[in-house]
Amino acid sequence: MVELQTTLPDSTHTQRKQPEKPRVYCQENGHNRKIISNLHQLNQVFRPTPWLFNSHMQLMFLSARKNNKAQAYDHTELLTMSDGGQTALAWMGYDLPVTTPTIVVLHTLTGSPQSMQELVVDLHQTTGWRIVLCVRRGHAEMPLTQPQFNIFGSVHDLHEQLSVIQARLPESTLYGVGSSAGSGLLVRYLGVMGQESRFHAAFAYSPGYNTDTGFDHVHPFYSRYMAKKLLRKFVEPNIGTISHLPTAARLRSVRNLSEFNHHAFEFAGYSSYEKYANDINPMNVFTHISVPMMVLNAEDDPVCNIQNVKPYLDTMRSMPNLILVTTAHGSHCAHYEGWRAKSWAARLIGQYLKTVHELSLNRLAE
């Protein structure tokens, strides 16, 4: 039986070497117990891939694997948003029966169909369900048809994308999965929409929590590397579109993620950092989430530091539908197990969503 936890491990504990069982935090209630009892991974030791012997190796392997995948989507379609902006949907299993559930995946900070393909394929294989990746503005080399780009995504754009998905598949139950920055967009959508959310349940993988302070805790190497990547992928290709912005010059000279975030507000369509920071922060609305949600963080994550959880742990444990899982290892979105480096996280995500789906069907049948 899984023992529920009440406190996070301290910083020295996160550097331990021995594999351990996941740590589970949630409100003690019957619904959560039913879910946990069906997820055997939570009662078994998570043993990371032996040759990925630390969080940096795991992250390097994840990055290399992202770049070596041939495209395996059924098709990708472009969508025009109500303001003329362009987004996309990348489908896998599109032609499955219309009643088959659909998992909507929200990608990482610089994500694309190629970089998210491993997770999409793994979820499809684990569940047998339809998967659709919601691609944000400016990603996957899409041109910015409007001078507006938010590294954390737009709730309004996501709402429009979900409207298209639901109109095509009115008999399909939708589930949401957010990876890294995509989990922030997922939480913002769930919190803003509340009872009106189109998702029946959700999974947040490696979230960073408070966007106003989270970048301050990113390992310096990754903070510099990711800031350069944001400049290369999104700022420089669109400099002609945004050069009129007063903050454009400062944005081009940033050295880390925190600086990028503080100078990106005009690029995202805001007149001040304060308005931008308030709107993009998922922790401002996360208590309004009404659907079941599981959250997974690794305690050795060098990007989304486990200490980001601390200010919110008690509140999360008081929410009846939320389950937080932490693991000693797993780095950032890199929970690999076995010699062949299969995703432990994708297996957990798939089993969680299938369990919630089955419990929902059982309640309807009663």
C-alpha positions in Angstrom: 0.0 0.0 0.0 1.3 3.5 -0.9 2.1 5.6 2.1 1.0 9.3 1.6 3.7 11.9 2.3 3.4 15.3 4.0 6.8 17.0 3.5 9.2 17.2 0.6 12.7 15.8 1.1 15.4 18.4 2.0 18.1 19.5 -0.5 20.6 16.9 0.6 18.1 14.1 0.3 17.6 14.9 -3.4 21.2 14.0 -4.1 20.9 10.4 -2.8 22.0 7.6 -5.2 19.8 4.7 -4.2 16.6 4.1 -6.3 13.4 4.5 -4.3 9.7 4.2 -4.5 7.9 7.4 -5.7 6.6 9.7 -3.0 2.9 10.5 -3.2 1.1 13.6 -1.8 -2.6 14.0 -1.9 -5.8 14.4 0.2 -6.8 11.1 1.9 -10.1 10.2 0.2 -11.7 7.2 -1.4 -11.4 8.5 -5.0 -7.6 9.1 -4.7 -7.1 5.8 -3.0 -8.9 4.0 -5.9 -6.6 5.7 -8.4 -3.4 5.1 -6.4 -4.3 1.4 -5.8 -4.6 0.9 -9.6 -1.2 2.5 -10.3 1.3 -0.3 -9.5 4.2 1.9 -10.4 3.6 4.0 -7.3 4.3 1.0 -5.1 7.4 -0.1 -6.9 11.0 1.3 -6.9 11.7 3.5 -9.9 15.1 2.4 -11.3 16.5 4.8 -13.8 18.3 3.5 -16.9 21.7 2.4 -15.4 23.9 4.0 -18.1 22.1 7.4 -17.6 23.7 7.8 -14.2 22.8 11.4 -13.3 20.2 14.1 -14.2 22.5 15.7 -16.7 23.1 12.5 -18.7 19.3 11.8 -18.6 18.7 15.3 -20.0 21.4 15.0 -22.7 19.9 11.7 -23.8 16.4 13.2 -23.9 17.7 16.0 -26.1 19.5 13.6 -28.5 16.5 11.3 -28.8 14.3 14.3 -29.7 16.6 15.1 -32.6 16.8 11.6 -34.0 13.1 10.8 -34.6 11.5 10.5 -38.0 8.0 12.0 -38.2 5.3 9.5 -37.4 2.2 11.6 -37.2 -0.9 10.9 -39.3 -0.9 14.5 -40.4 -0.4 18.0 -39.2 -2.9 20.8 -40.0 -2.6 24.5 -39.7 -5.2 26.6 -37.8 -5.9 30.3 -38.1 -6.9 31.9 -34.8 -9.6 34.6 -34.5 -6.9 37.3 -34.6 -5.2 35.9 -37.6 -2.4 34.1 -35.7 -1.4 30.6 -36.8 -1.2 27.5 -34.7 -1.3 23.8 -35.6 -2.6 20.3 -34.6 -0.4 17.2 -35.1 -2.4 14.0 -35.0 -1.7 10.3 -34.2 -4.5 7.8 -34.4 -6.8 10.3 -36.0 -8.9 7.6 -37.7 -9.6 5.6 -34.6 -13.3 5.0 -33.7 -15.0 8.3 -32.9 -15.7 7.2 -29.3 -12.0 6.5 -28.6 -10.7 9.0 -26.0 -8.3 11.7 -27.2 -5.2 12.9 -25.3 -4.4 16.5 -26.0 -0.6 17.1 -25.5 0.7 20.6 -24.7 4.4 20.9 -25.5 7.5 22.3 -23.9 9.1 25.8 -23.9 10.6 25.3 -27.4 8.6 22.2 -28.4 7.6 21.0 -31.8 5.9 17.9 -33.3 9.4 16.4 -33.8 10.6 17.1 -30.2 7.4 15.8 -28.7 7.1 12.7 -30.8 8.5 10.3 -28.3 5.9 11.2 -25.7 3.1 11.2 -28.3 4.1 7.7 -29.6 4.5 6.3 -26.0 1.1 7.6 -24.9 -0.5 6.2 -28.1 1.1 2.8 -27.5 0.3 2.8 -23.7 -3.4 3.7 -24.1 -4.4 2.8 -27.6 -6.1 6.2 -27.8 -5.9 9.1 -30.2 -3.3 11.7 -29.5 -3.2 15.3 -30.7 -0.4 17.8 -30.1 -1.5 21.4 -29.9 1.4 23.4 -31.5 1.7 27.0 -30.3 2.3 30.2 -32.3 5.8 30.5 -33.7 6.8 26.9 -33.0 7.7 24.3 -35.6 9.0 27.1 -37.8 5.5 28.5 -38.3 5.7 32.2 -39.2 4.3 34.8 -36.8 1.4 36.2 -38.8 0.7 38.5 -35.9 3.4 40.3 -33.8 2.5 38.3 -30.7 4.4 35.4 -29.1 4.1 34.1 -25.6 6.7 31.4 -24.5 4.1 30.0 -22.1 1.3 29.9 -24.7 -2.1 31.4 -24.8 -5.2 30.1 -23.0 -7.4 31.7 -25.7 -5.5 29.9 -28.5 -5.8 26.6 -26.6 -9.5 27.2 -26.2 -9.9 27.7 -29.9 -7.8 24.6 -30.7 -9.9 22.5 -28.3 -13.1 23.9 -30.0 -11.8 22.5 -33.3 -10.9 19.2 -31.8 -14.2 18.8 -30.0 -16.2 19.8 -33.1 -14.4 17.1 -35.1 -14.8 14.5 -32.3 -17.9 15.3 -30.3 -18.2 11.7 -29.0 -14.5 11.5 -27.8 -13.6 12.2 -24.2 -10.7 14.7 -24.0 -7.8 14.4 -21.5 -5.0 16.9 -21.2 -1.2 16.3 -20.8 1.2 19.2 -20.3 5.0 18.7 -20.5 7.2 21.3 -18.7 6.1 24.7 -19.9 3.0 23.0 -21.4 2.0 22.0 -18.0 1.8 25.7 -17.0 -0.5 26.3 -19.9 -2.6 23.3 -19.0 -3.0 24.5 -15.4 -3.8 28.0 -16.5 -6.5 26.7 -18.8 -8.0 24.4 -16.2 -7.9 27.1 -13.6 -9.5 29.8 -15.8 -12.1 27.5 -17.2 -13.0 25.7 -13.9 -16.1 23.7 -14.4 -16.3 24.6 -18.1 -13.0 22.8 -18.9 -13.2 20.5 -21.9 -10.8 18.1 -20.2 -12.1 15.3 -18.0 -8.8 14.8 -16.3 -5.2 16.0 -16.7 -1.5 15.2 -16.1 1.2 17.8 -15.5 4.7 16.5 -16.2 7.7 18.4 -14.8 6.0 21.7 -14.1 7.9 24.7 -12.9 5.1 26.2 -10.8 5.5 30.0 -10.2 6.6 31.5 -13.4 7.6 34.7 -11.7 10.3 33.0 -9.6 10.8 29.6 -11.1 13.4 30.6 -13.6 15.6 31.9 -10.8 16.1 28.3 -9.6 17.1 26.8 -13.0 20.6 25.5 -13.1 22.8 28.3 -14.6 24.0 26.2 -17.5 20.5 25.3 -18.6 19.2 28.8 -18.0 21.9 30.2 -20.4 21.5 27.5 -23.0 17.7 27.7 -23.1 17.7 31.5 -23.3 20.0 31.3 -26.3 17.7 28.7 -27.8 14.7 31.0 -27.4 16.5 33.8 -29.1 17.6 31.6 -32.0 14.2 30.0 -32.5 11.8 32.8 -31.8 13.3 36.2 -31.5 15.9 36.4 -34.4 13.6 34.9 -37.0 10.9 37.5 -36.2 13.1 40.5 -35.5 11.5 42.4 -38.4 8.1 41.8 -36.8 9.0 43.0 -33.3 11.8 45.5 -33.9 9.4 48.4 -33.2 8.9 47.2 -29.6 10.8 49.3 -27.0 11.9 46.1 -25.3 13.2 44.4 -28.5 16.9 45.4 -28.1 16.9 44.3 -24.4 15.3 41.0 -25.4 18.0 40.3 -27.9 20.7 40.8 -25.3 19.4 38.6 -22.5 21.8 36.1 -20.9 19.4 33.7 -19.1 15.8 32.6 -18.8 14.9 35.0 -16.0 16.1 38.0 -18.0 14.2 36.7 -21.1 11.0 36.3 -19.1 11.3 39.8 -17.7 11.8 41.4 -21.2 9.3 39.3 -23.2 6.1 41.0 -22.1 5.7 43.2 -25.1 6.6 40.3 -27.5 3.7 38.5 -25.8 1.3 41.5 -26.3 1.3 43.1 -22.9 2.0 46.7 -22.0 3.7 45.9 -18.7 5.6 43.1 -17.1 3.2 43.1 -14.2 0.2 42.4 -16.4 2.1 39.7 -18.3 3.4 38.0 -15.1 -0.1 38.0 -13.6 -1.7 36.4 -16.6 0.9 33.7 -17.3 1.4 32.5 -13.7 -0.5 29.2 -13.3 -0.3 29.4 -9.6 -2.7 32.3 -9.5 -5.6 30.1 -10.7 -4.5 26.5 -9.8 -6.9 26.2 -6.9 -9.8 26.6 -9.3 -9.0 23.3 -11.0 -12.1 21.0 -10.8 -11.0 17.9 -12.7 -8.8 15.1 -11.5 -5.1 15.9 -12.1 -1.8 14.1 -11.4 1.5 16.0 -11.2 4.9 14.4 -11.6 8.2 16.1 -10.6 11.7 14.6 -10.2 13.6 15.7 -7.1 16.9 16.0 -9.1 15.4 18.2 -11.9 18.0 20.9 -12.8 15.4 23.0 -14.8 12.2 22.9 -12.7 13.7 22.7 -9.2 11.8 20.6 -6.7 11.9 23.4 -4.2 9.4 25.3 -6.5 6.8 23.0 -5.1 7.3 23.9 -1.4 5.1 27.1 -1.2 2.1 25.2 -2.7 2.5 21.7 -1.1 -0.1 22.1 1.7 -2.6 23.6 -0.7 -2.1 20.8 -3.2 -2.6 18.2 -0.5 -5.9 19.9 0.4 -7.3 19.7 -3.1 -9.6 16.6 -3.4 -8.8 15.8 -7.0 -5.0 16.4 -7.1 -2.2 13.9 -6.7 1.4 14.9 -6.6 4.1 12.3 -7.3 7.8 12.9 -6.9 10.7 10.7 -7.7 14.3 10.7 -6.5 15.5 10.6 -10.1 14.2 11.6 -13.5 15.8 14.9 -14.3 13.6 17.2 -16.5 11.0 15.2 -18.4 13.5 12.3 -18.6 12.2 9.4 -16.5 13.8 6.6 -18.3 14.0 3.0 -17.1 15.6 -0.3 -18.2 18.6 -0.8 -20.4 16.6 0.2 -23.5 15.6 3.5 -21.9 11.8 3.4 -22.1 9.8 6.2 -20.6 8.6 5.4 -17.1 6.6 8.7 -17.1 4.7 7.9 -20.2 3.6 4.6 -18.7 2.4 6.4 -15.5 0.6 9.1 -17.5 -1.2 6.5 -19.7 -2.2 4.3 -16.8 -3.4 7.3 -14.7 -5.7 8.5 -17.5 -7.0 5.0 -18.3 -7.7 4.5 -14.6 -9.6 7.8 -14.3 -11.5 7.0 -17.5 -12.5 3.5 -16.2 -13.6 4.9 -12.8 -15.7 7.4 -14.6 -17.4 4.8 -16.8 -18.0 2.6 -13.7 -19.8 5.5 -12.0 -22.0 6.1 -15.1 -22.9 2.4 -15.1 -23.9 2.3 -11.4 
